[in-house]
């Protein structure tokens, strides 16, 4: 029996884009988050120079929730040999303030990333033309 593992990336960026901070990650994802009526959870894979090597929609949830499990978040990052990743999701309500569930999900993903050697560099919540960064807020 043969087993074949393939990495399917949702998107490549063409030219190498460097993530210099939360705002540049927000600007990269903002067009993908416009006018969505449900929560989408993304992962941006980065190389050792913080250049984007790929991104993936990890899950699509409901108006107010997105189911996220570390296994689904990190499988693509591991296959891409990412040096780190940024996770992000949108709030269709437009308010990027984190919920208690967002804080718990971030805590779990950071812990899993540390164990797997793919650190979560930030969790960005996208609202209407604004964002919330766990890193900027001192929570990462």
C-alpha positions as CSV (number, residue, x, y, z in Angstrom):
1,X,0.0,0.0,0.0
2,X,1.3,3.4,-0.9
3,X,0.5,6.6,0.9
4,X,1.0,10.0,-0.7
5,X,0.9,13.2,1.3
6,X,0.3,16.5,-0.6
7,X,0.3,20.0,0.6
8,X,-2.6,22.0,-0.8
9,X,-2.1,25.7,-0.4
10,X,-5.0,28.0,-0.7
11,X,-2.9,30.7,-2.1
12,X,0.5,31.8,-2.9
13,X,1.4,35.5,-2.9
14,X,3.6,35.6,-6.1
15,X,6.2,38.1,-5.0
16,X,7.6,37.5,-1.6
17,X,5.7,39.6,0.9
18,X,7.3,40.3,4.3
19,X,5.2,40.6,7.4
20,X,6.7,43.5,9.3
21,X,4.1,43.6,12.0
22,X,0.4,43.2,12.8
23,X,-0.7,45.9,10.4
24,X,1.0,44.3,7.4
25,X,-0.7,41.0,8.2
26,X,-4.0,42.8,8.6
27,X,-3.6,44.5,5.2
28,X,-2.8,41.1,3.6
29,X,-5.9,39.5,5.0
30,X,-8.3,42.4,4.9
31,X,-9.4,41.9,1.3
32,X,-10.2,38.3,2.0
33,X,-12.3,39.2,5.0
34,X,-14.5,41.8,3.4
35,X,-18.3,41.2,3.3
36,X,-18.1,37.7,4.9
37,X,-21.2,36.7,6.8
38,X,-19.5,34.0,8.8
39,X,-16.3,33.7,10.8
40,X,-13.3,32.5,8.7
41,X,-10.1,31.3,10.4
42,X,-6.9,31.7,8.5
43,X,-3.2,30.7,9.0
44,X,-0.4,32.6,7.3
45,X,2.8,30.5,7.0
46,X,6.1,32.4,7.3
47,X,9.7,31.5,6.5
48,X,12.6,32.4,8.8
49,X,12.6,36.0,7.3
50,X,8.9,36.5,8.0
51,X,8.1,36.3,4.3
52,X,4.8,34.7,3.4
53,X,5.2,31.2,2.0
54,X,1.5,30.4,1.9
55,X,-1.9,30.8,3.6
56,X,-4.9,28.7,4.2
57,X,-8.5,29.0,5.4
58,X,-8.5,26.6,8.3
59,X,-12.2,26.7,9.0
60,X,-15.4,28.5,8.3
61,X,-17.8,28.8,11.2
62,X,-21.0,30.6,12.0
63,X,-21.9,34.3,12.5
64,X,-20.4,34.3,15.9
65,X,-18.1,31.2,16.2
66,X,-15.4,29.4,14.3
67,X,-14.4,25.8,15.3
68,X,-10.6,25.7,15.5
69,X,-8.5,22.7,16.6
70,X,-4.7,22.9,16.8
71,X,-4.5,19.7,14.6
72,X,-6.2,21.5,11.7
73,X,-4.3,24.7,12.3
74,X,-0.8,23.2,12.3
75,X,-0.9,20.4,9.7
76,X,-0.5,22.7,6.8
77,X,2.2,24.8,8.6
78,X,4.2,21.6,9.3
79,X,3.9,20.4,5.7
80,X,5.0,23.8,4.4
81,X,8.0,23.7,6.8
82,X,6.9,27.1,8.2
83,X,9.3,28.8,10.6
84,X,6.3,30.5,12.3
85,X,2.7,31.4,11.6
86,X,0.1,34.1,12.2
87,X,-3.4,33.1,12.8
88,X,-6.4,35.3,12.2
89,X,-10.1,35.4,12.0
90,X,-12.8,37.9,11.2
91,X,-15.7,39.1,13.3
92,X,-18.7,39.7,10.9
93,X,-20.2,42.0,13.5
94,X,-17.4,44.5,12.7
95,X,-16.1,44.7,16.3
96,X,-12.6,43.1,16.5
97,X,-12.6,42.9,20.3
98,X,-11.6,39.4,21.4
99,X,-14.2,37.1,23.2
100,X,-13.2,34.9,26.1
101,X,-13.3,32.0,23.5
102,X,-10.8,33.9,21.3
103,X,-8.5,34.3,24.2
104,X,-8.7,30.6,25.1
105,X,-8.2,29.5,21.5
106,X,-5.1,31.7,21.2
107,X,-3.7,30.3,24.5
108,X,-4.2,26.7,23.1
109,X,-2.7,27.5,19.7
110,X,0.4,29.2,21.2
111,X,1.0,26.2,23.5
112,X,0.6,23.8,20.6
113,X,2.9,25.9,18.4
114,X,5.6,25.9,21.0
115,X,5.4,22.1,21.2
116,X,5.6,21.6,17.5
117,X,8.3,24.2,16.8
118,X,6.1,26.5,14.8
119,X,5.5,29.5,17.0
120,X,2.3,31.5,16.7
121,X,3.7,35.0,16.2
122,X,0.3,36.8,16.5
123,X,-3.5,36.3,16.4
124,X,-5.2,39.0,14.6
125,X,-9.0,39.6,14.7
126,X,-10.3,41.5,11.7
127,X,-13.3,43.9,12.0
128,X,-14.6,46.6,9.8
129,X,-11.5,48.4,8.7
130,X,-9.7,47.8,12.0
131,X,-8.1,44.9,13.8
132,X,-7.1,43.6,17.2
133,X,-3.6,42.1,17.6
134,X,-2.9,39.9,20.6
135,X,0.8,40.8,20.2
136,X,0.2,44.5,20.2
137,X,-2.0,44.1,23.2
138,X,0.7,42.3,25.1
139,X,-1.1,39.0,25.3
140,X,1.5,37.1,23.2
